[in-house]
Amino acid sequence: MSLLPVSILTGFLGSGKTTLLRHLLGQPELSDTAVIVNEFGEVGLDHMLVADSEEKIVELNSGCLCCTVRWDLVTTLDELYAKREAGSIPAFSRVVIETTGLADPAPVLHTLMNDPKLAARFRLDSVITVVDGVNGLATLDRHEEAVKQAAVADRLVITKGDLPEAEVDTLESRLGQLNPGAARLRAIMGEVPADALFGAGFYALEERGEDVRRWLREEAYQDAAGHDHAEHAHAHDGSQAHAHDVNRHDDHIRAFSIVREEPVSGARFSLFLELLVANRGPDILRVKGIVNIAEKPDKPAVIHGVQHLFHPVAWMDSWPDADRSTRLVFITRDVSRDWVEKLLDALTGEREETDPVLQAGDRRE
């Protein structure tokens, strides 16, 4: 059975999520989409509804379904799926969850990865974060929620892209430093092609090759790790980056990748993940990667985790390319790359000496 893709649409208050969603739902590619909105959302889609808004599930003019989270996400998704299977609602093939502007997206990611019933029916497709082109820089400075929303994204959409180029370039560079692996797009009046936002590729194991490289994009994280403390780093598109400011909330956010050429023991790698979560779980905002497990050298393991929860390991049928190295991408809060590397090497046999820092869960940068 093919798992249904679920995308999370997040972004701070007033960033333009609903405008973007309204545009997306008008595109033919999303005509068979189910949308779940949080009942505390700042702007509704009432003008698009063709059924009584008091009903839990309504049909939009676009042909899409829309429902409101009144109890919890598991109940809502379970009900949607049951009605789909019974034929009482149109057979949607995608779900989009719109969070509130102040929401931390991590609990939604936790739910999708941790609930066994949902994991048997749905798969996480992408996290799309909308950033206000006018107020985005100030919002990132003042609100840690906005920083986390940007840090965990696979797609970053800057709204009001018709602003002067220099203003948007500055924001885009800041976002590039915060989350170098995420694709960055600009939207004018919410207009972005649907195919640019969906199909991020992680955990879509039926797709390989370039898809996996796009998912990991370890080159971007390696480049960012080498320029963490540059006064005037350059963005990947050559534009000037936002000047380093020690008072920014995202000064605590780190994005980096770790690559290891030699296969690792499955038991040792599992222990690495367990200790990583036990020591710094809340600060591991996101981990994803492919791993060369010594016991299964021809089938790479795919891992994906958010804070203290990891999706069950999945196995690809074959390597996506000639490179059989382990490639891990981390987005962390106040957790240094050096500490993670020492922990990994100590537990996988790369490093023989013991380090008391590892046991303490070092917070030093």
N, C-alpha and C positions, 0 to 999 in steps of 0.2 A: 504493500500500500504506500502510495506517495504521500509524504508529509506535506501539510499545508504551510506555506511560508507566512510568517508573522513579522511585520515591521513595526518599530516603535517610532512615533513622531513626537519629538519633544522640543523644548525651547522655552526661554524665559518669557514672563508676562509681556504681552504686546509685541512679540517678535514677528508675528505673522503666520503662525501655524495654521490657523483656520483658513486664512486667505490662500495659503499654499494647498491645503487639503481640498478646498473648494475647486481650485483649478485642476488638481490631479483627478478628482472624481469626474470631471467633465471629459477626460481623455478616454478613448475607446479601450485602451489597454487595461483600465481599471474598472470596467463596467461590471465585472463579477467580483467585486471587493466587498468585504464586510468591514465596517468601521466601528470601533469601540471608542467612545469618548467618555472622559471622566465627568461626572455630573457637576463638578466644581469648575469646569472649563469656563474661561472668561468670555468666550464668544461661541454661540451655538450655531447649528446648521438648520435652524427652524424653517428658514425660507425655502429650503430644498425638500422639506418633508411632504409626503403625500398622504400620510396616515396620521392618526391622532398622536400628538407628541407625548401623551401619557402612557402609550403602549411602550413596552420594554424594547421591542424590536420593530423598526419602521423601515419602509422602503423609500429611498430617495428618488428624485426625478431622474437622476442619472442611471437608475437601475441598481445602484448599490444599496446595501443594507446598512442601517445605523442603529446602534443600541447604546445605552448608557450603563455604566458600572454603578449599580445601586447596592450591591453586596460585596462581592469580591471578584477578582479577575478569573479565578478558576471556575466559579459557578457560571459566569457570563460566557466564557469560551466553551464550557461543557454544554450549556444550553444551546448556544449557536450551532455547535457541531451536531447535537442530537436532532435539532430541527432540520438541519441540512440533510442528514441521512434519512430522515423520515419523509422528506420531500415537502414539508410544510413551508419552507422558505426557499428562495432560489439557491442553486448549488454554487455558492461562492468558491473561488479558488485562491483567495488571498485575504489576509486580515491586516488591518492597520489600526494600531492602538495610539490614540492621541492622549498624551498626559497633560496634566495641568502645568501652568507656567512655573510653579514653585516646586514641582515634583523632582525628586531624585529618581532617575530611571532605573537604578540598581534593583529595587524591589520587584519591578516588572520583569527584569531579566532573570532574577532569582526564581520567580514563579514559573516562567517558561522552561527553565532548565531543571527545576527541582521536582515538579509535580509529575509523577509517573504517567498518569492518564494523559496529560497534555503532551508530554514528550513522545507518546505513542501516536499522536495525531498531528502535532504542529512542530515546526522547526523555526528557529529564529533566523530571519533573513537579513535584516539590517536595522541599525539605529540611525535615524535621521534627525539631526539637530538644526533648528532654525535659529539664526542669529540676526538681530536687528542691525541693519546697516548704519543707522543713525546713532543709536544708543549702545551698540554692542560693546565698545571699549569700556565705557563707564560701567555697564552692567557687569562685565567680567571683573572690574576692579572692586565692586561693592558687594557682589553676591556669589558666595561659594557654590550655590546650587547651579548657577549658570556655568561656572568653570567645570563642574562635574558633567553637566549635560554635554558640553563641548568635548571633554576629554574622552568620553566613552563612545563617541559617534563614529559611524562608518562613512557618513555623508554629512558635510557641513554646508548648509544653504544660507547664504547671506542675502537678506531681503533688501528691498529698496536699492537694487543694484544700479539704478539710474542716477545715483549720487555722483559727485565729482570723483574721477578715477583715483586721485591721491588719497581721499578719505577711505574708500573701500580697500585700497591696497594696504593701508596701515592695519586695518582690522584683519584682513586676510593673512597678513604676515604674522600677526599675533596668534591667530588660530593655528597657523602652520607650525609655530613653535610649540604650542600647547598640545596639538595632536597631528603630528606630521604625516601619519599614515592615512588620514581621512581625506577623501576626495572633497574639494571645495568648489562650490558652484554659486553663481549669482542669479538671483531671481528678481524680475521686474514685474510688479503686480502679481506676485505669486506664480509666475509662469516659469516652470522648469519641466523638461520632458520626463515622463514617468520612467522611461528606461534608464535614465541617468541616476535615479534614486534607488531603484529596487534591484534585487539580484546581486547583493554585495558579495555573495559567494561563500561566506564562512558557513560551514556545516552543510553546504550543498554538495555532497560527495559525488553526485552524479556528474559534476563538472570538475575538470581538473586543468592541468597545464597553467595557462596564463591566469585563469581564475584564482588559483591558489596564490600565485605571486601577487595578484591584486589584493587578495585578502590580507596577506602578511605585510607586503611592501616593506620588508626589513631594511631595504636600502635607505628609505626615508628616516626610519628610526635610528639607524646607525649614524646617518648624517646629523640628526638632531642631537644625539648623545655626544658627538664630538664638538658641538657648538653651544652647549648648555649655558656657558658663562661668557659667551662673546658679547661685547658691548653693542655691536651693530651687526648681528648676523644677517645673512641674506636668505630670503625665502627661496624655495625650489624654482620659482619662476623668475628669479633674478631680482625681484623687487626688494627694497630695503625693509628690514624687519623692525618691529616695534622695539624701542630701546629698553634694555633691562631695567627693571624697577623692583627693588627688593620688597616693596610693600604690596605688590600685586598678589592676589590670592593664588594665582596659578604659578607663583614661584615655588609652591610646594608640590606641583604636579611634575612628574617625570615620565617621559615616553622614550623607551629604548628597546633594542632587540638584542638577543643573545644567540649566537650561532655556535654549534659544536659539530665537528666533523665526525667524531667517533660514535658508534652506536652506544646506547646506554642500557643498563639493565632495567627491565620493567619494574622490578621490586624497588630498586634504588630510586628510580624516577618518581614512583608513587610516594616514597618516603619524602622526597624533596617537596612535592606538592603538599603533603600533609603538614610538614614543618613550616612551609611557607604560609599556609593558611593559619596554623596554630599561633604563629608568632605575629603575623602582620595582616591577617585576613581582612579587616575593615579598610585597610589602606591599599589593598591590591584591587584597584578599580576595574582592571580588565587584564586578562591573559588569554592569548590565543596562539596556536602554533601547530606545526607538524613535527613529530618526534620519531627518530630512528631507534626503535626498540630492538635490542640485540636478539631477543627471542623470535622476532618476526621481521627480519631485515628487508623482506620484499614488500611489506605492507606498512606504510607509514601510519602512525597513530595521530589522530586529530584531537586536540584538546581545546577547550573553551571554558573560561571561568570568569566569574564576576564576584569580587570580594571573597567571601568564605564558601562559595558554592561553585562546583564544577559540573559541567554536563558529563554524563557517562562517556568514556572514551569511545570514539568511532574509528574504524579501520578502513582506509582506502584500499581498493583492489591493487593498486600499483602506484609507484612514485610519479608525480606529475611531470618530472623532467629528469635529466641526468644527475642533478644535484641531490644527493641523499643525506645531506646534513640536517641536523636538528635545528629548526628555526623557531624561536620563541619571541613573541612581542609582548611587552609589559607596559601598562599605563598605571602608575602608582602615585600615592600621595605620601611624601616624606619617607620614601623607601629608595635607597640609592641602588644604582646598577651594581656597584661594587659589592654590596652586601648580598644581593641576589646571586651574583656570579660565584662568590665564595661559598655560599650555601649549596648551590648546584654542584660545584666542583668537588666539594668535600663529600657529598653524598653519592656522586657518580664515579668516584675514584680518580678524578682529574687532579685532586689536591690531597696530598697525604697529611699535611700538618693540620692540627686542630686550631681553631680560633675561637676564643671566648666571646668574641663579638657576635658570632653566629647564634650562640645560645641566648644572647640578650636581645636579639632582634634590633640591631643597631639602628638608631634614628639619625645618626650623623650623615651628613652629605659629604 
